[in-house]
C-alpha cells in the first residue's frame, strides 16, 4: 500500500514529465506563443501608450503596452484559453470609450486580435425641460427626447416613480399620450436607457386641469376679419 507521501511524490514526478504546471496547462517548450494586434481608432489611427493584458482566467497576467503604431504583443507560457483586455481608464483619459475584452484559444504559434475604439459618447441627457399641461377628458400627447449616449433609446418609469394619472400611458419610444380622467398635479420620474445600457432619470410635474363643466357652451369662434 502506497503512503500519501509517496503518492504525492509520484504525482509531482508525473507533472514534471508531462510538462504540466499546477493548473493543468501544458507548457510548450522551445516555442514562444504570442497574442499580437493593434489598437486603432475609428479613423484608422494608432492608439499608443495603453496597456493591453492577457490573462488565463486562473490568476496569471501577461502585460503589454501599445507602441507608437498602436501595436502590442503579449507573450505566453502555456496553452489554453485567454482573455485580452485594453485598459479602460487609459482609453477614457484619451477621450475614447471602453472596449470589450477579446477571447483567444492558444495551442501553439501566435494569434492576432485587433481592437477598434471609438470616441467617448457625450453624457446621456433627457432634453425636455417640462411637460405640457393636460385637460381632464381631453386627448393629450407629448414626446420625450434624449441626446448623448448611443441610440436607440428606451423609455420607462423609474422604479421609485409614482404612477401616471389615470388615462395616460408612456411607451418605450418616449411617447406620452392618452386621455386623463381626473384633474390634479402629479410628480413622475421618467427613465431613459441607451444602447450602452447607460441610464439617466428626470423628475417632471404634470398638471391635469379641469375640463369644461357639463352643459358649458363652447367658446364662439373668433370674429372673421372685415372684408
N, C-alpha and C positions, 0 to 999 in steps of 0.2 A: 504494500500500500504506500503510495507516494504521500510525503508530508506536504503541507501547504507551502513551506519554504521552497522545496524542490520544484513544485508545480509552478510557482511564481517565477523561479529562475528559468525554467523551461520556456515559459511564455515570453520572457524578455529576450531569450535567445532566438525564439521564433520571430519576434518583431524585428530583431536586428538582421536576421537572414532575409526576410521579405522586404526590408526597407520601409517599414510602416512606422510613422510617428504614432504617439499615443492616441491621436484622434482617429486612427484607422486610415488616413490618406496615404497613398503611395508617394514616396519621394522619387522623383525622376532624376537619376544620377547622370552626370555628364551632359545635361541638356538644360538650357535656360528657357523657361516659359515666361511669356510676357503678354500682357494686355496693353495694347497701344491704341492711340487715336488722337483726335483733335477736338478741342472745344472752340466752336466758332459762333459768331452772332448771325442774325438773320440776313445780314448783308454780305456774309462770307468772310468777314474779318476775324482775325485771331483774338481769342480772349486769353491774355497772358497773365502769368503770376497767380493762378488759382490752384489750390490743392485738389488733387484727384486721388482717391484712396480706394484700394481694393481690399475687401475683407472676405474671409472664408466662412462666414456665419458661425464661426466657432471661437471668436475672440482674437484671431490673428489678423493684423492690418499691414498693408503694403502701400506706403505713401509714394506720391509723385507730385510734381508741380509743372504746370504748363510753361513752355518756353515762349520766346518772342513770336513763334509761329502758331502758338496755341497747342503744341504737341505735348503729349505726356506718354510715359512708359512705366508700367507697373510690373516689376519683376516678382515672380512667384517661385515658391519652393516645392509645392506639392500639386498634384492634380486634384480636380474636384470642381465644385460649384462656387462661383464668386459673385459678389455684388460690387459694382463700381459706383462711387459717389463723387459728385462735384460739390465742393464746399459752398453751401447755400449762403452763409453770411458774407463770404467774399464776393459772390455774384451780386448780392444786394448792394454792397458798397460800391460796386462798379456800375450800378444802375440797371442790372438785369434781374429778371425773375429767376426763381429756382427751377431746377430740372429734376425729373425723377431719376433715381438710380437705375443703372443697367445691369442685367444679369448675363453671366458668361459661364459656360461649362468648359473647363480645360482638361485635356488629356495629354497633350504634347504641343510643342511648337508655340505659335502665337495666335492671338485673335485681335481683331480691330473693333473698337467700339467708339463711335464719334458722338459728340453731344452738340446740339443746336440750342442756343439760348436766345431769348427774346427780351427786348426792353421791358422793364417792370411796368405793369399797368398802373394808371393813376388810381387813387383810392376810390372804392365803390361808394357812391352817394345817391340818395333819393333827392330828386330835383324839385319836387313840389314844395311850395312854401306854405300852402294852406289848402283846405278842401272847400269847395263852394257850398253855400247853404242849400238845403233842400226844403221842399214843402210837403207836408204830410198829404198823402193821397195823390201826389203828382209824380210823374216819371222823372227819375234822376239818373244821371250818368256823368262820370268823370274818369280821366285816365291818369294813373300814377306813372311817373317817369324816373329813370335812373341813368347815371353815367359813371364812367370809370369801370374798374374791374374788367371782366371779359364776358361779353354777351354769348348766349342768350340769358335773360334774367327770368327768375321765377319768383312770384309774389305769394304771400300768405300773411296771416296774422301771427305776431309773436306769441309765444306760449303764455305770457303774462298779460296779454291784451284782454280788455273787455270785449263782449260781442258787439257786432254792428247793430244799429237799430233795426227792429223787425222790418222785413221787407227789402233790405239791402243785401247785396252779395258782392264779394270780392273774388274774381277768378285769378288763375295762375298767371295770366298775362297782364295783371295790374288794372283791369277794367272794373271800376266800382259802379254798380248800377242797381236799379230796382225801383220800387215804389214804396217809400217809407210809410208806415202805418200810423205812427203817433209822433207828436212833436216832442221836443226836448233837445238836450245837448249831451253828446257822448264823447269820451276820450278813447281813442283807439291807438294801437301800436301796430304799424304795418312793418313787414319784414321782406327784404329782397335778398335773393341768393343768386350769385353769378355762376358762370361755368367752372370757375376755380373753387367753388363751394365757399367763397367768401360771403359773409353775411353782414348786413347792416340794418338797423331799425330806425324808425322815426315815429314820434308821437304826433297825432293830429286830433284836432277838435272838429266835430261835425255837428252843425246845428240843424235841427228839423223844425222849421217854422210851421205854425198852424195853417191849415188850409182854409179856404173860404167857408163861412158858415152855410149850412143848407138853406137854400132859398135866396141867397145873396145874389143880386143881379150881376151879370158880368159887366166889366168896365166897358163903356162905349168906345168904339174905335176913334182914333184921333180925327179931327176935322180935316177934310180934304182941302188942299190949297185952292184958293180962289182962281178961277180961270179968267 
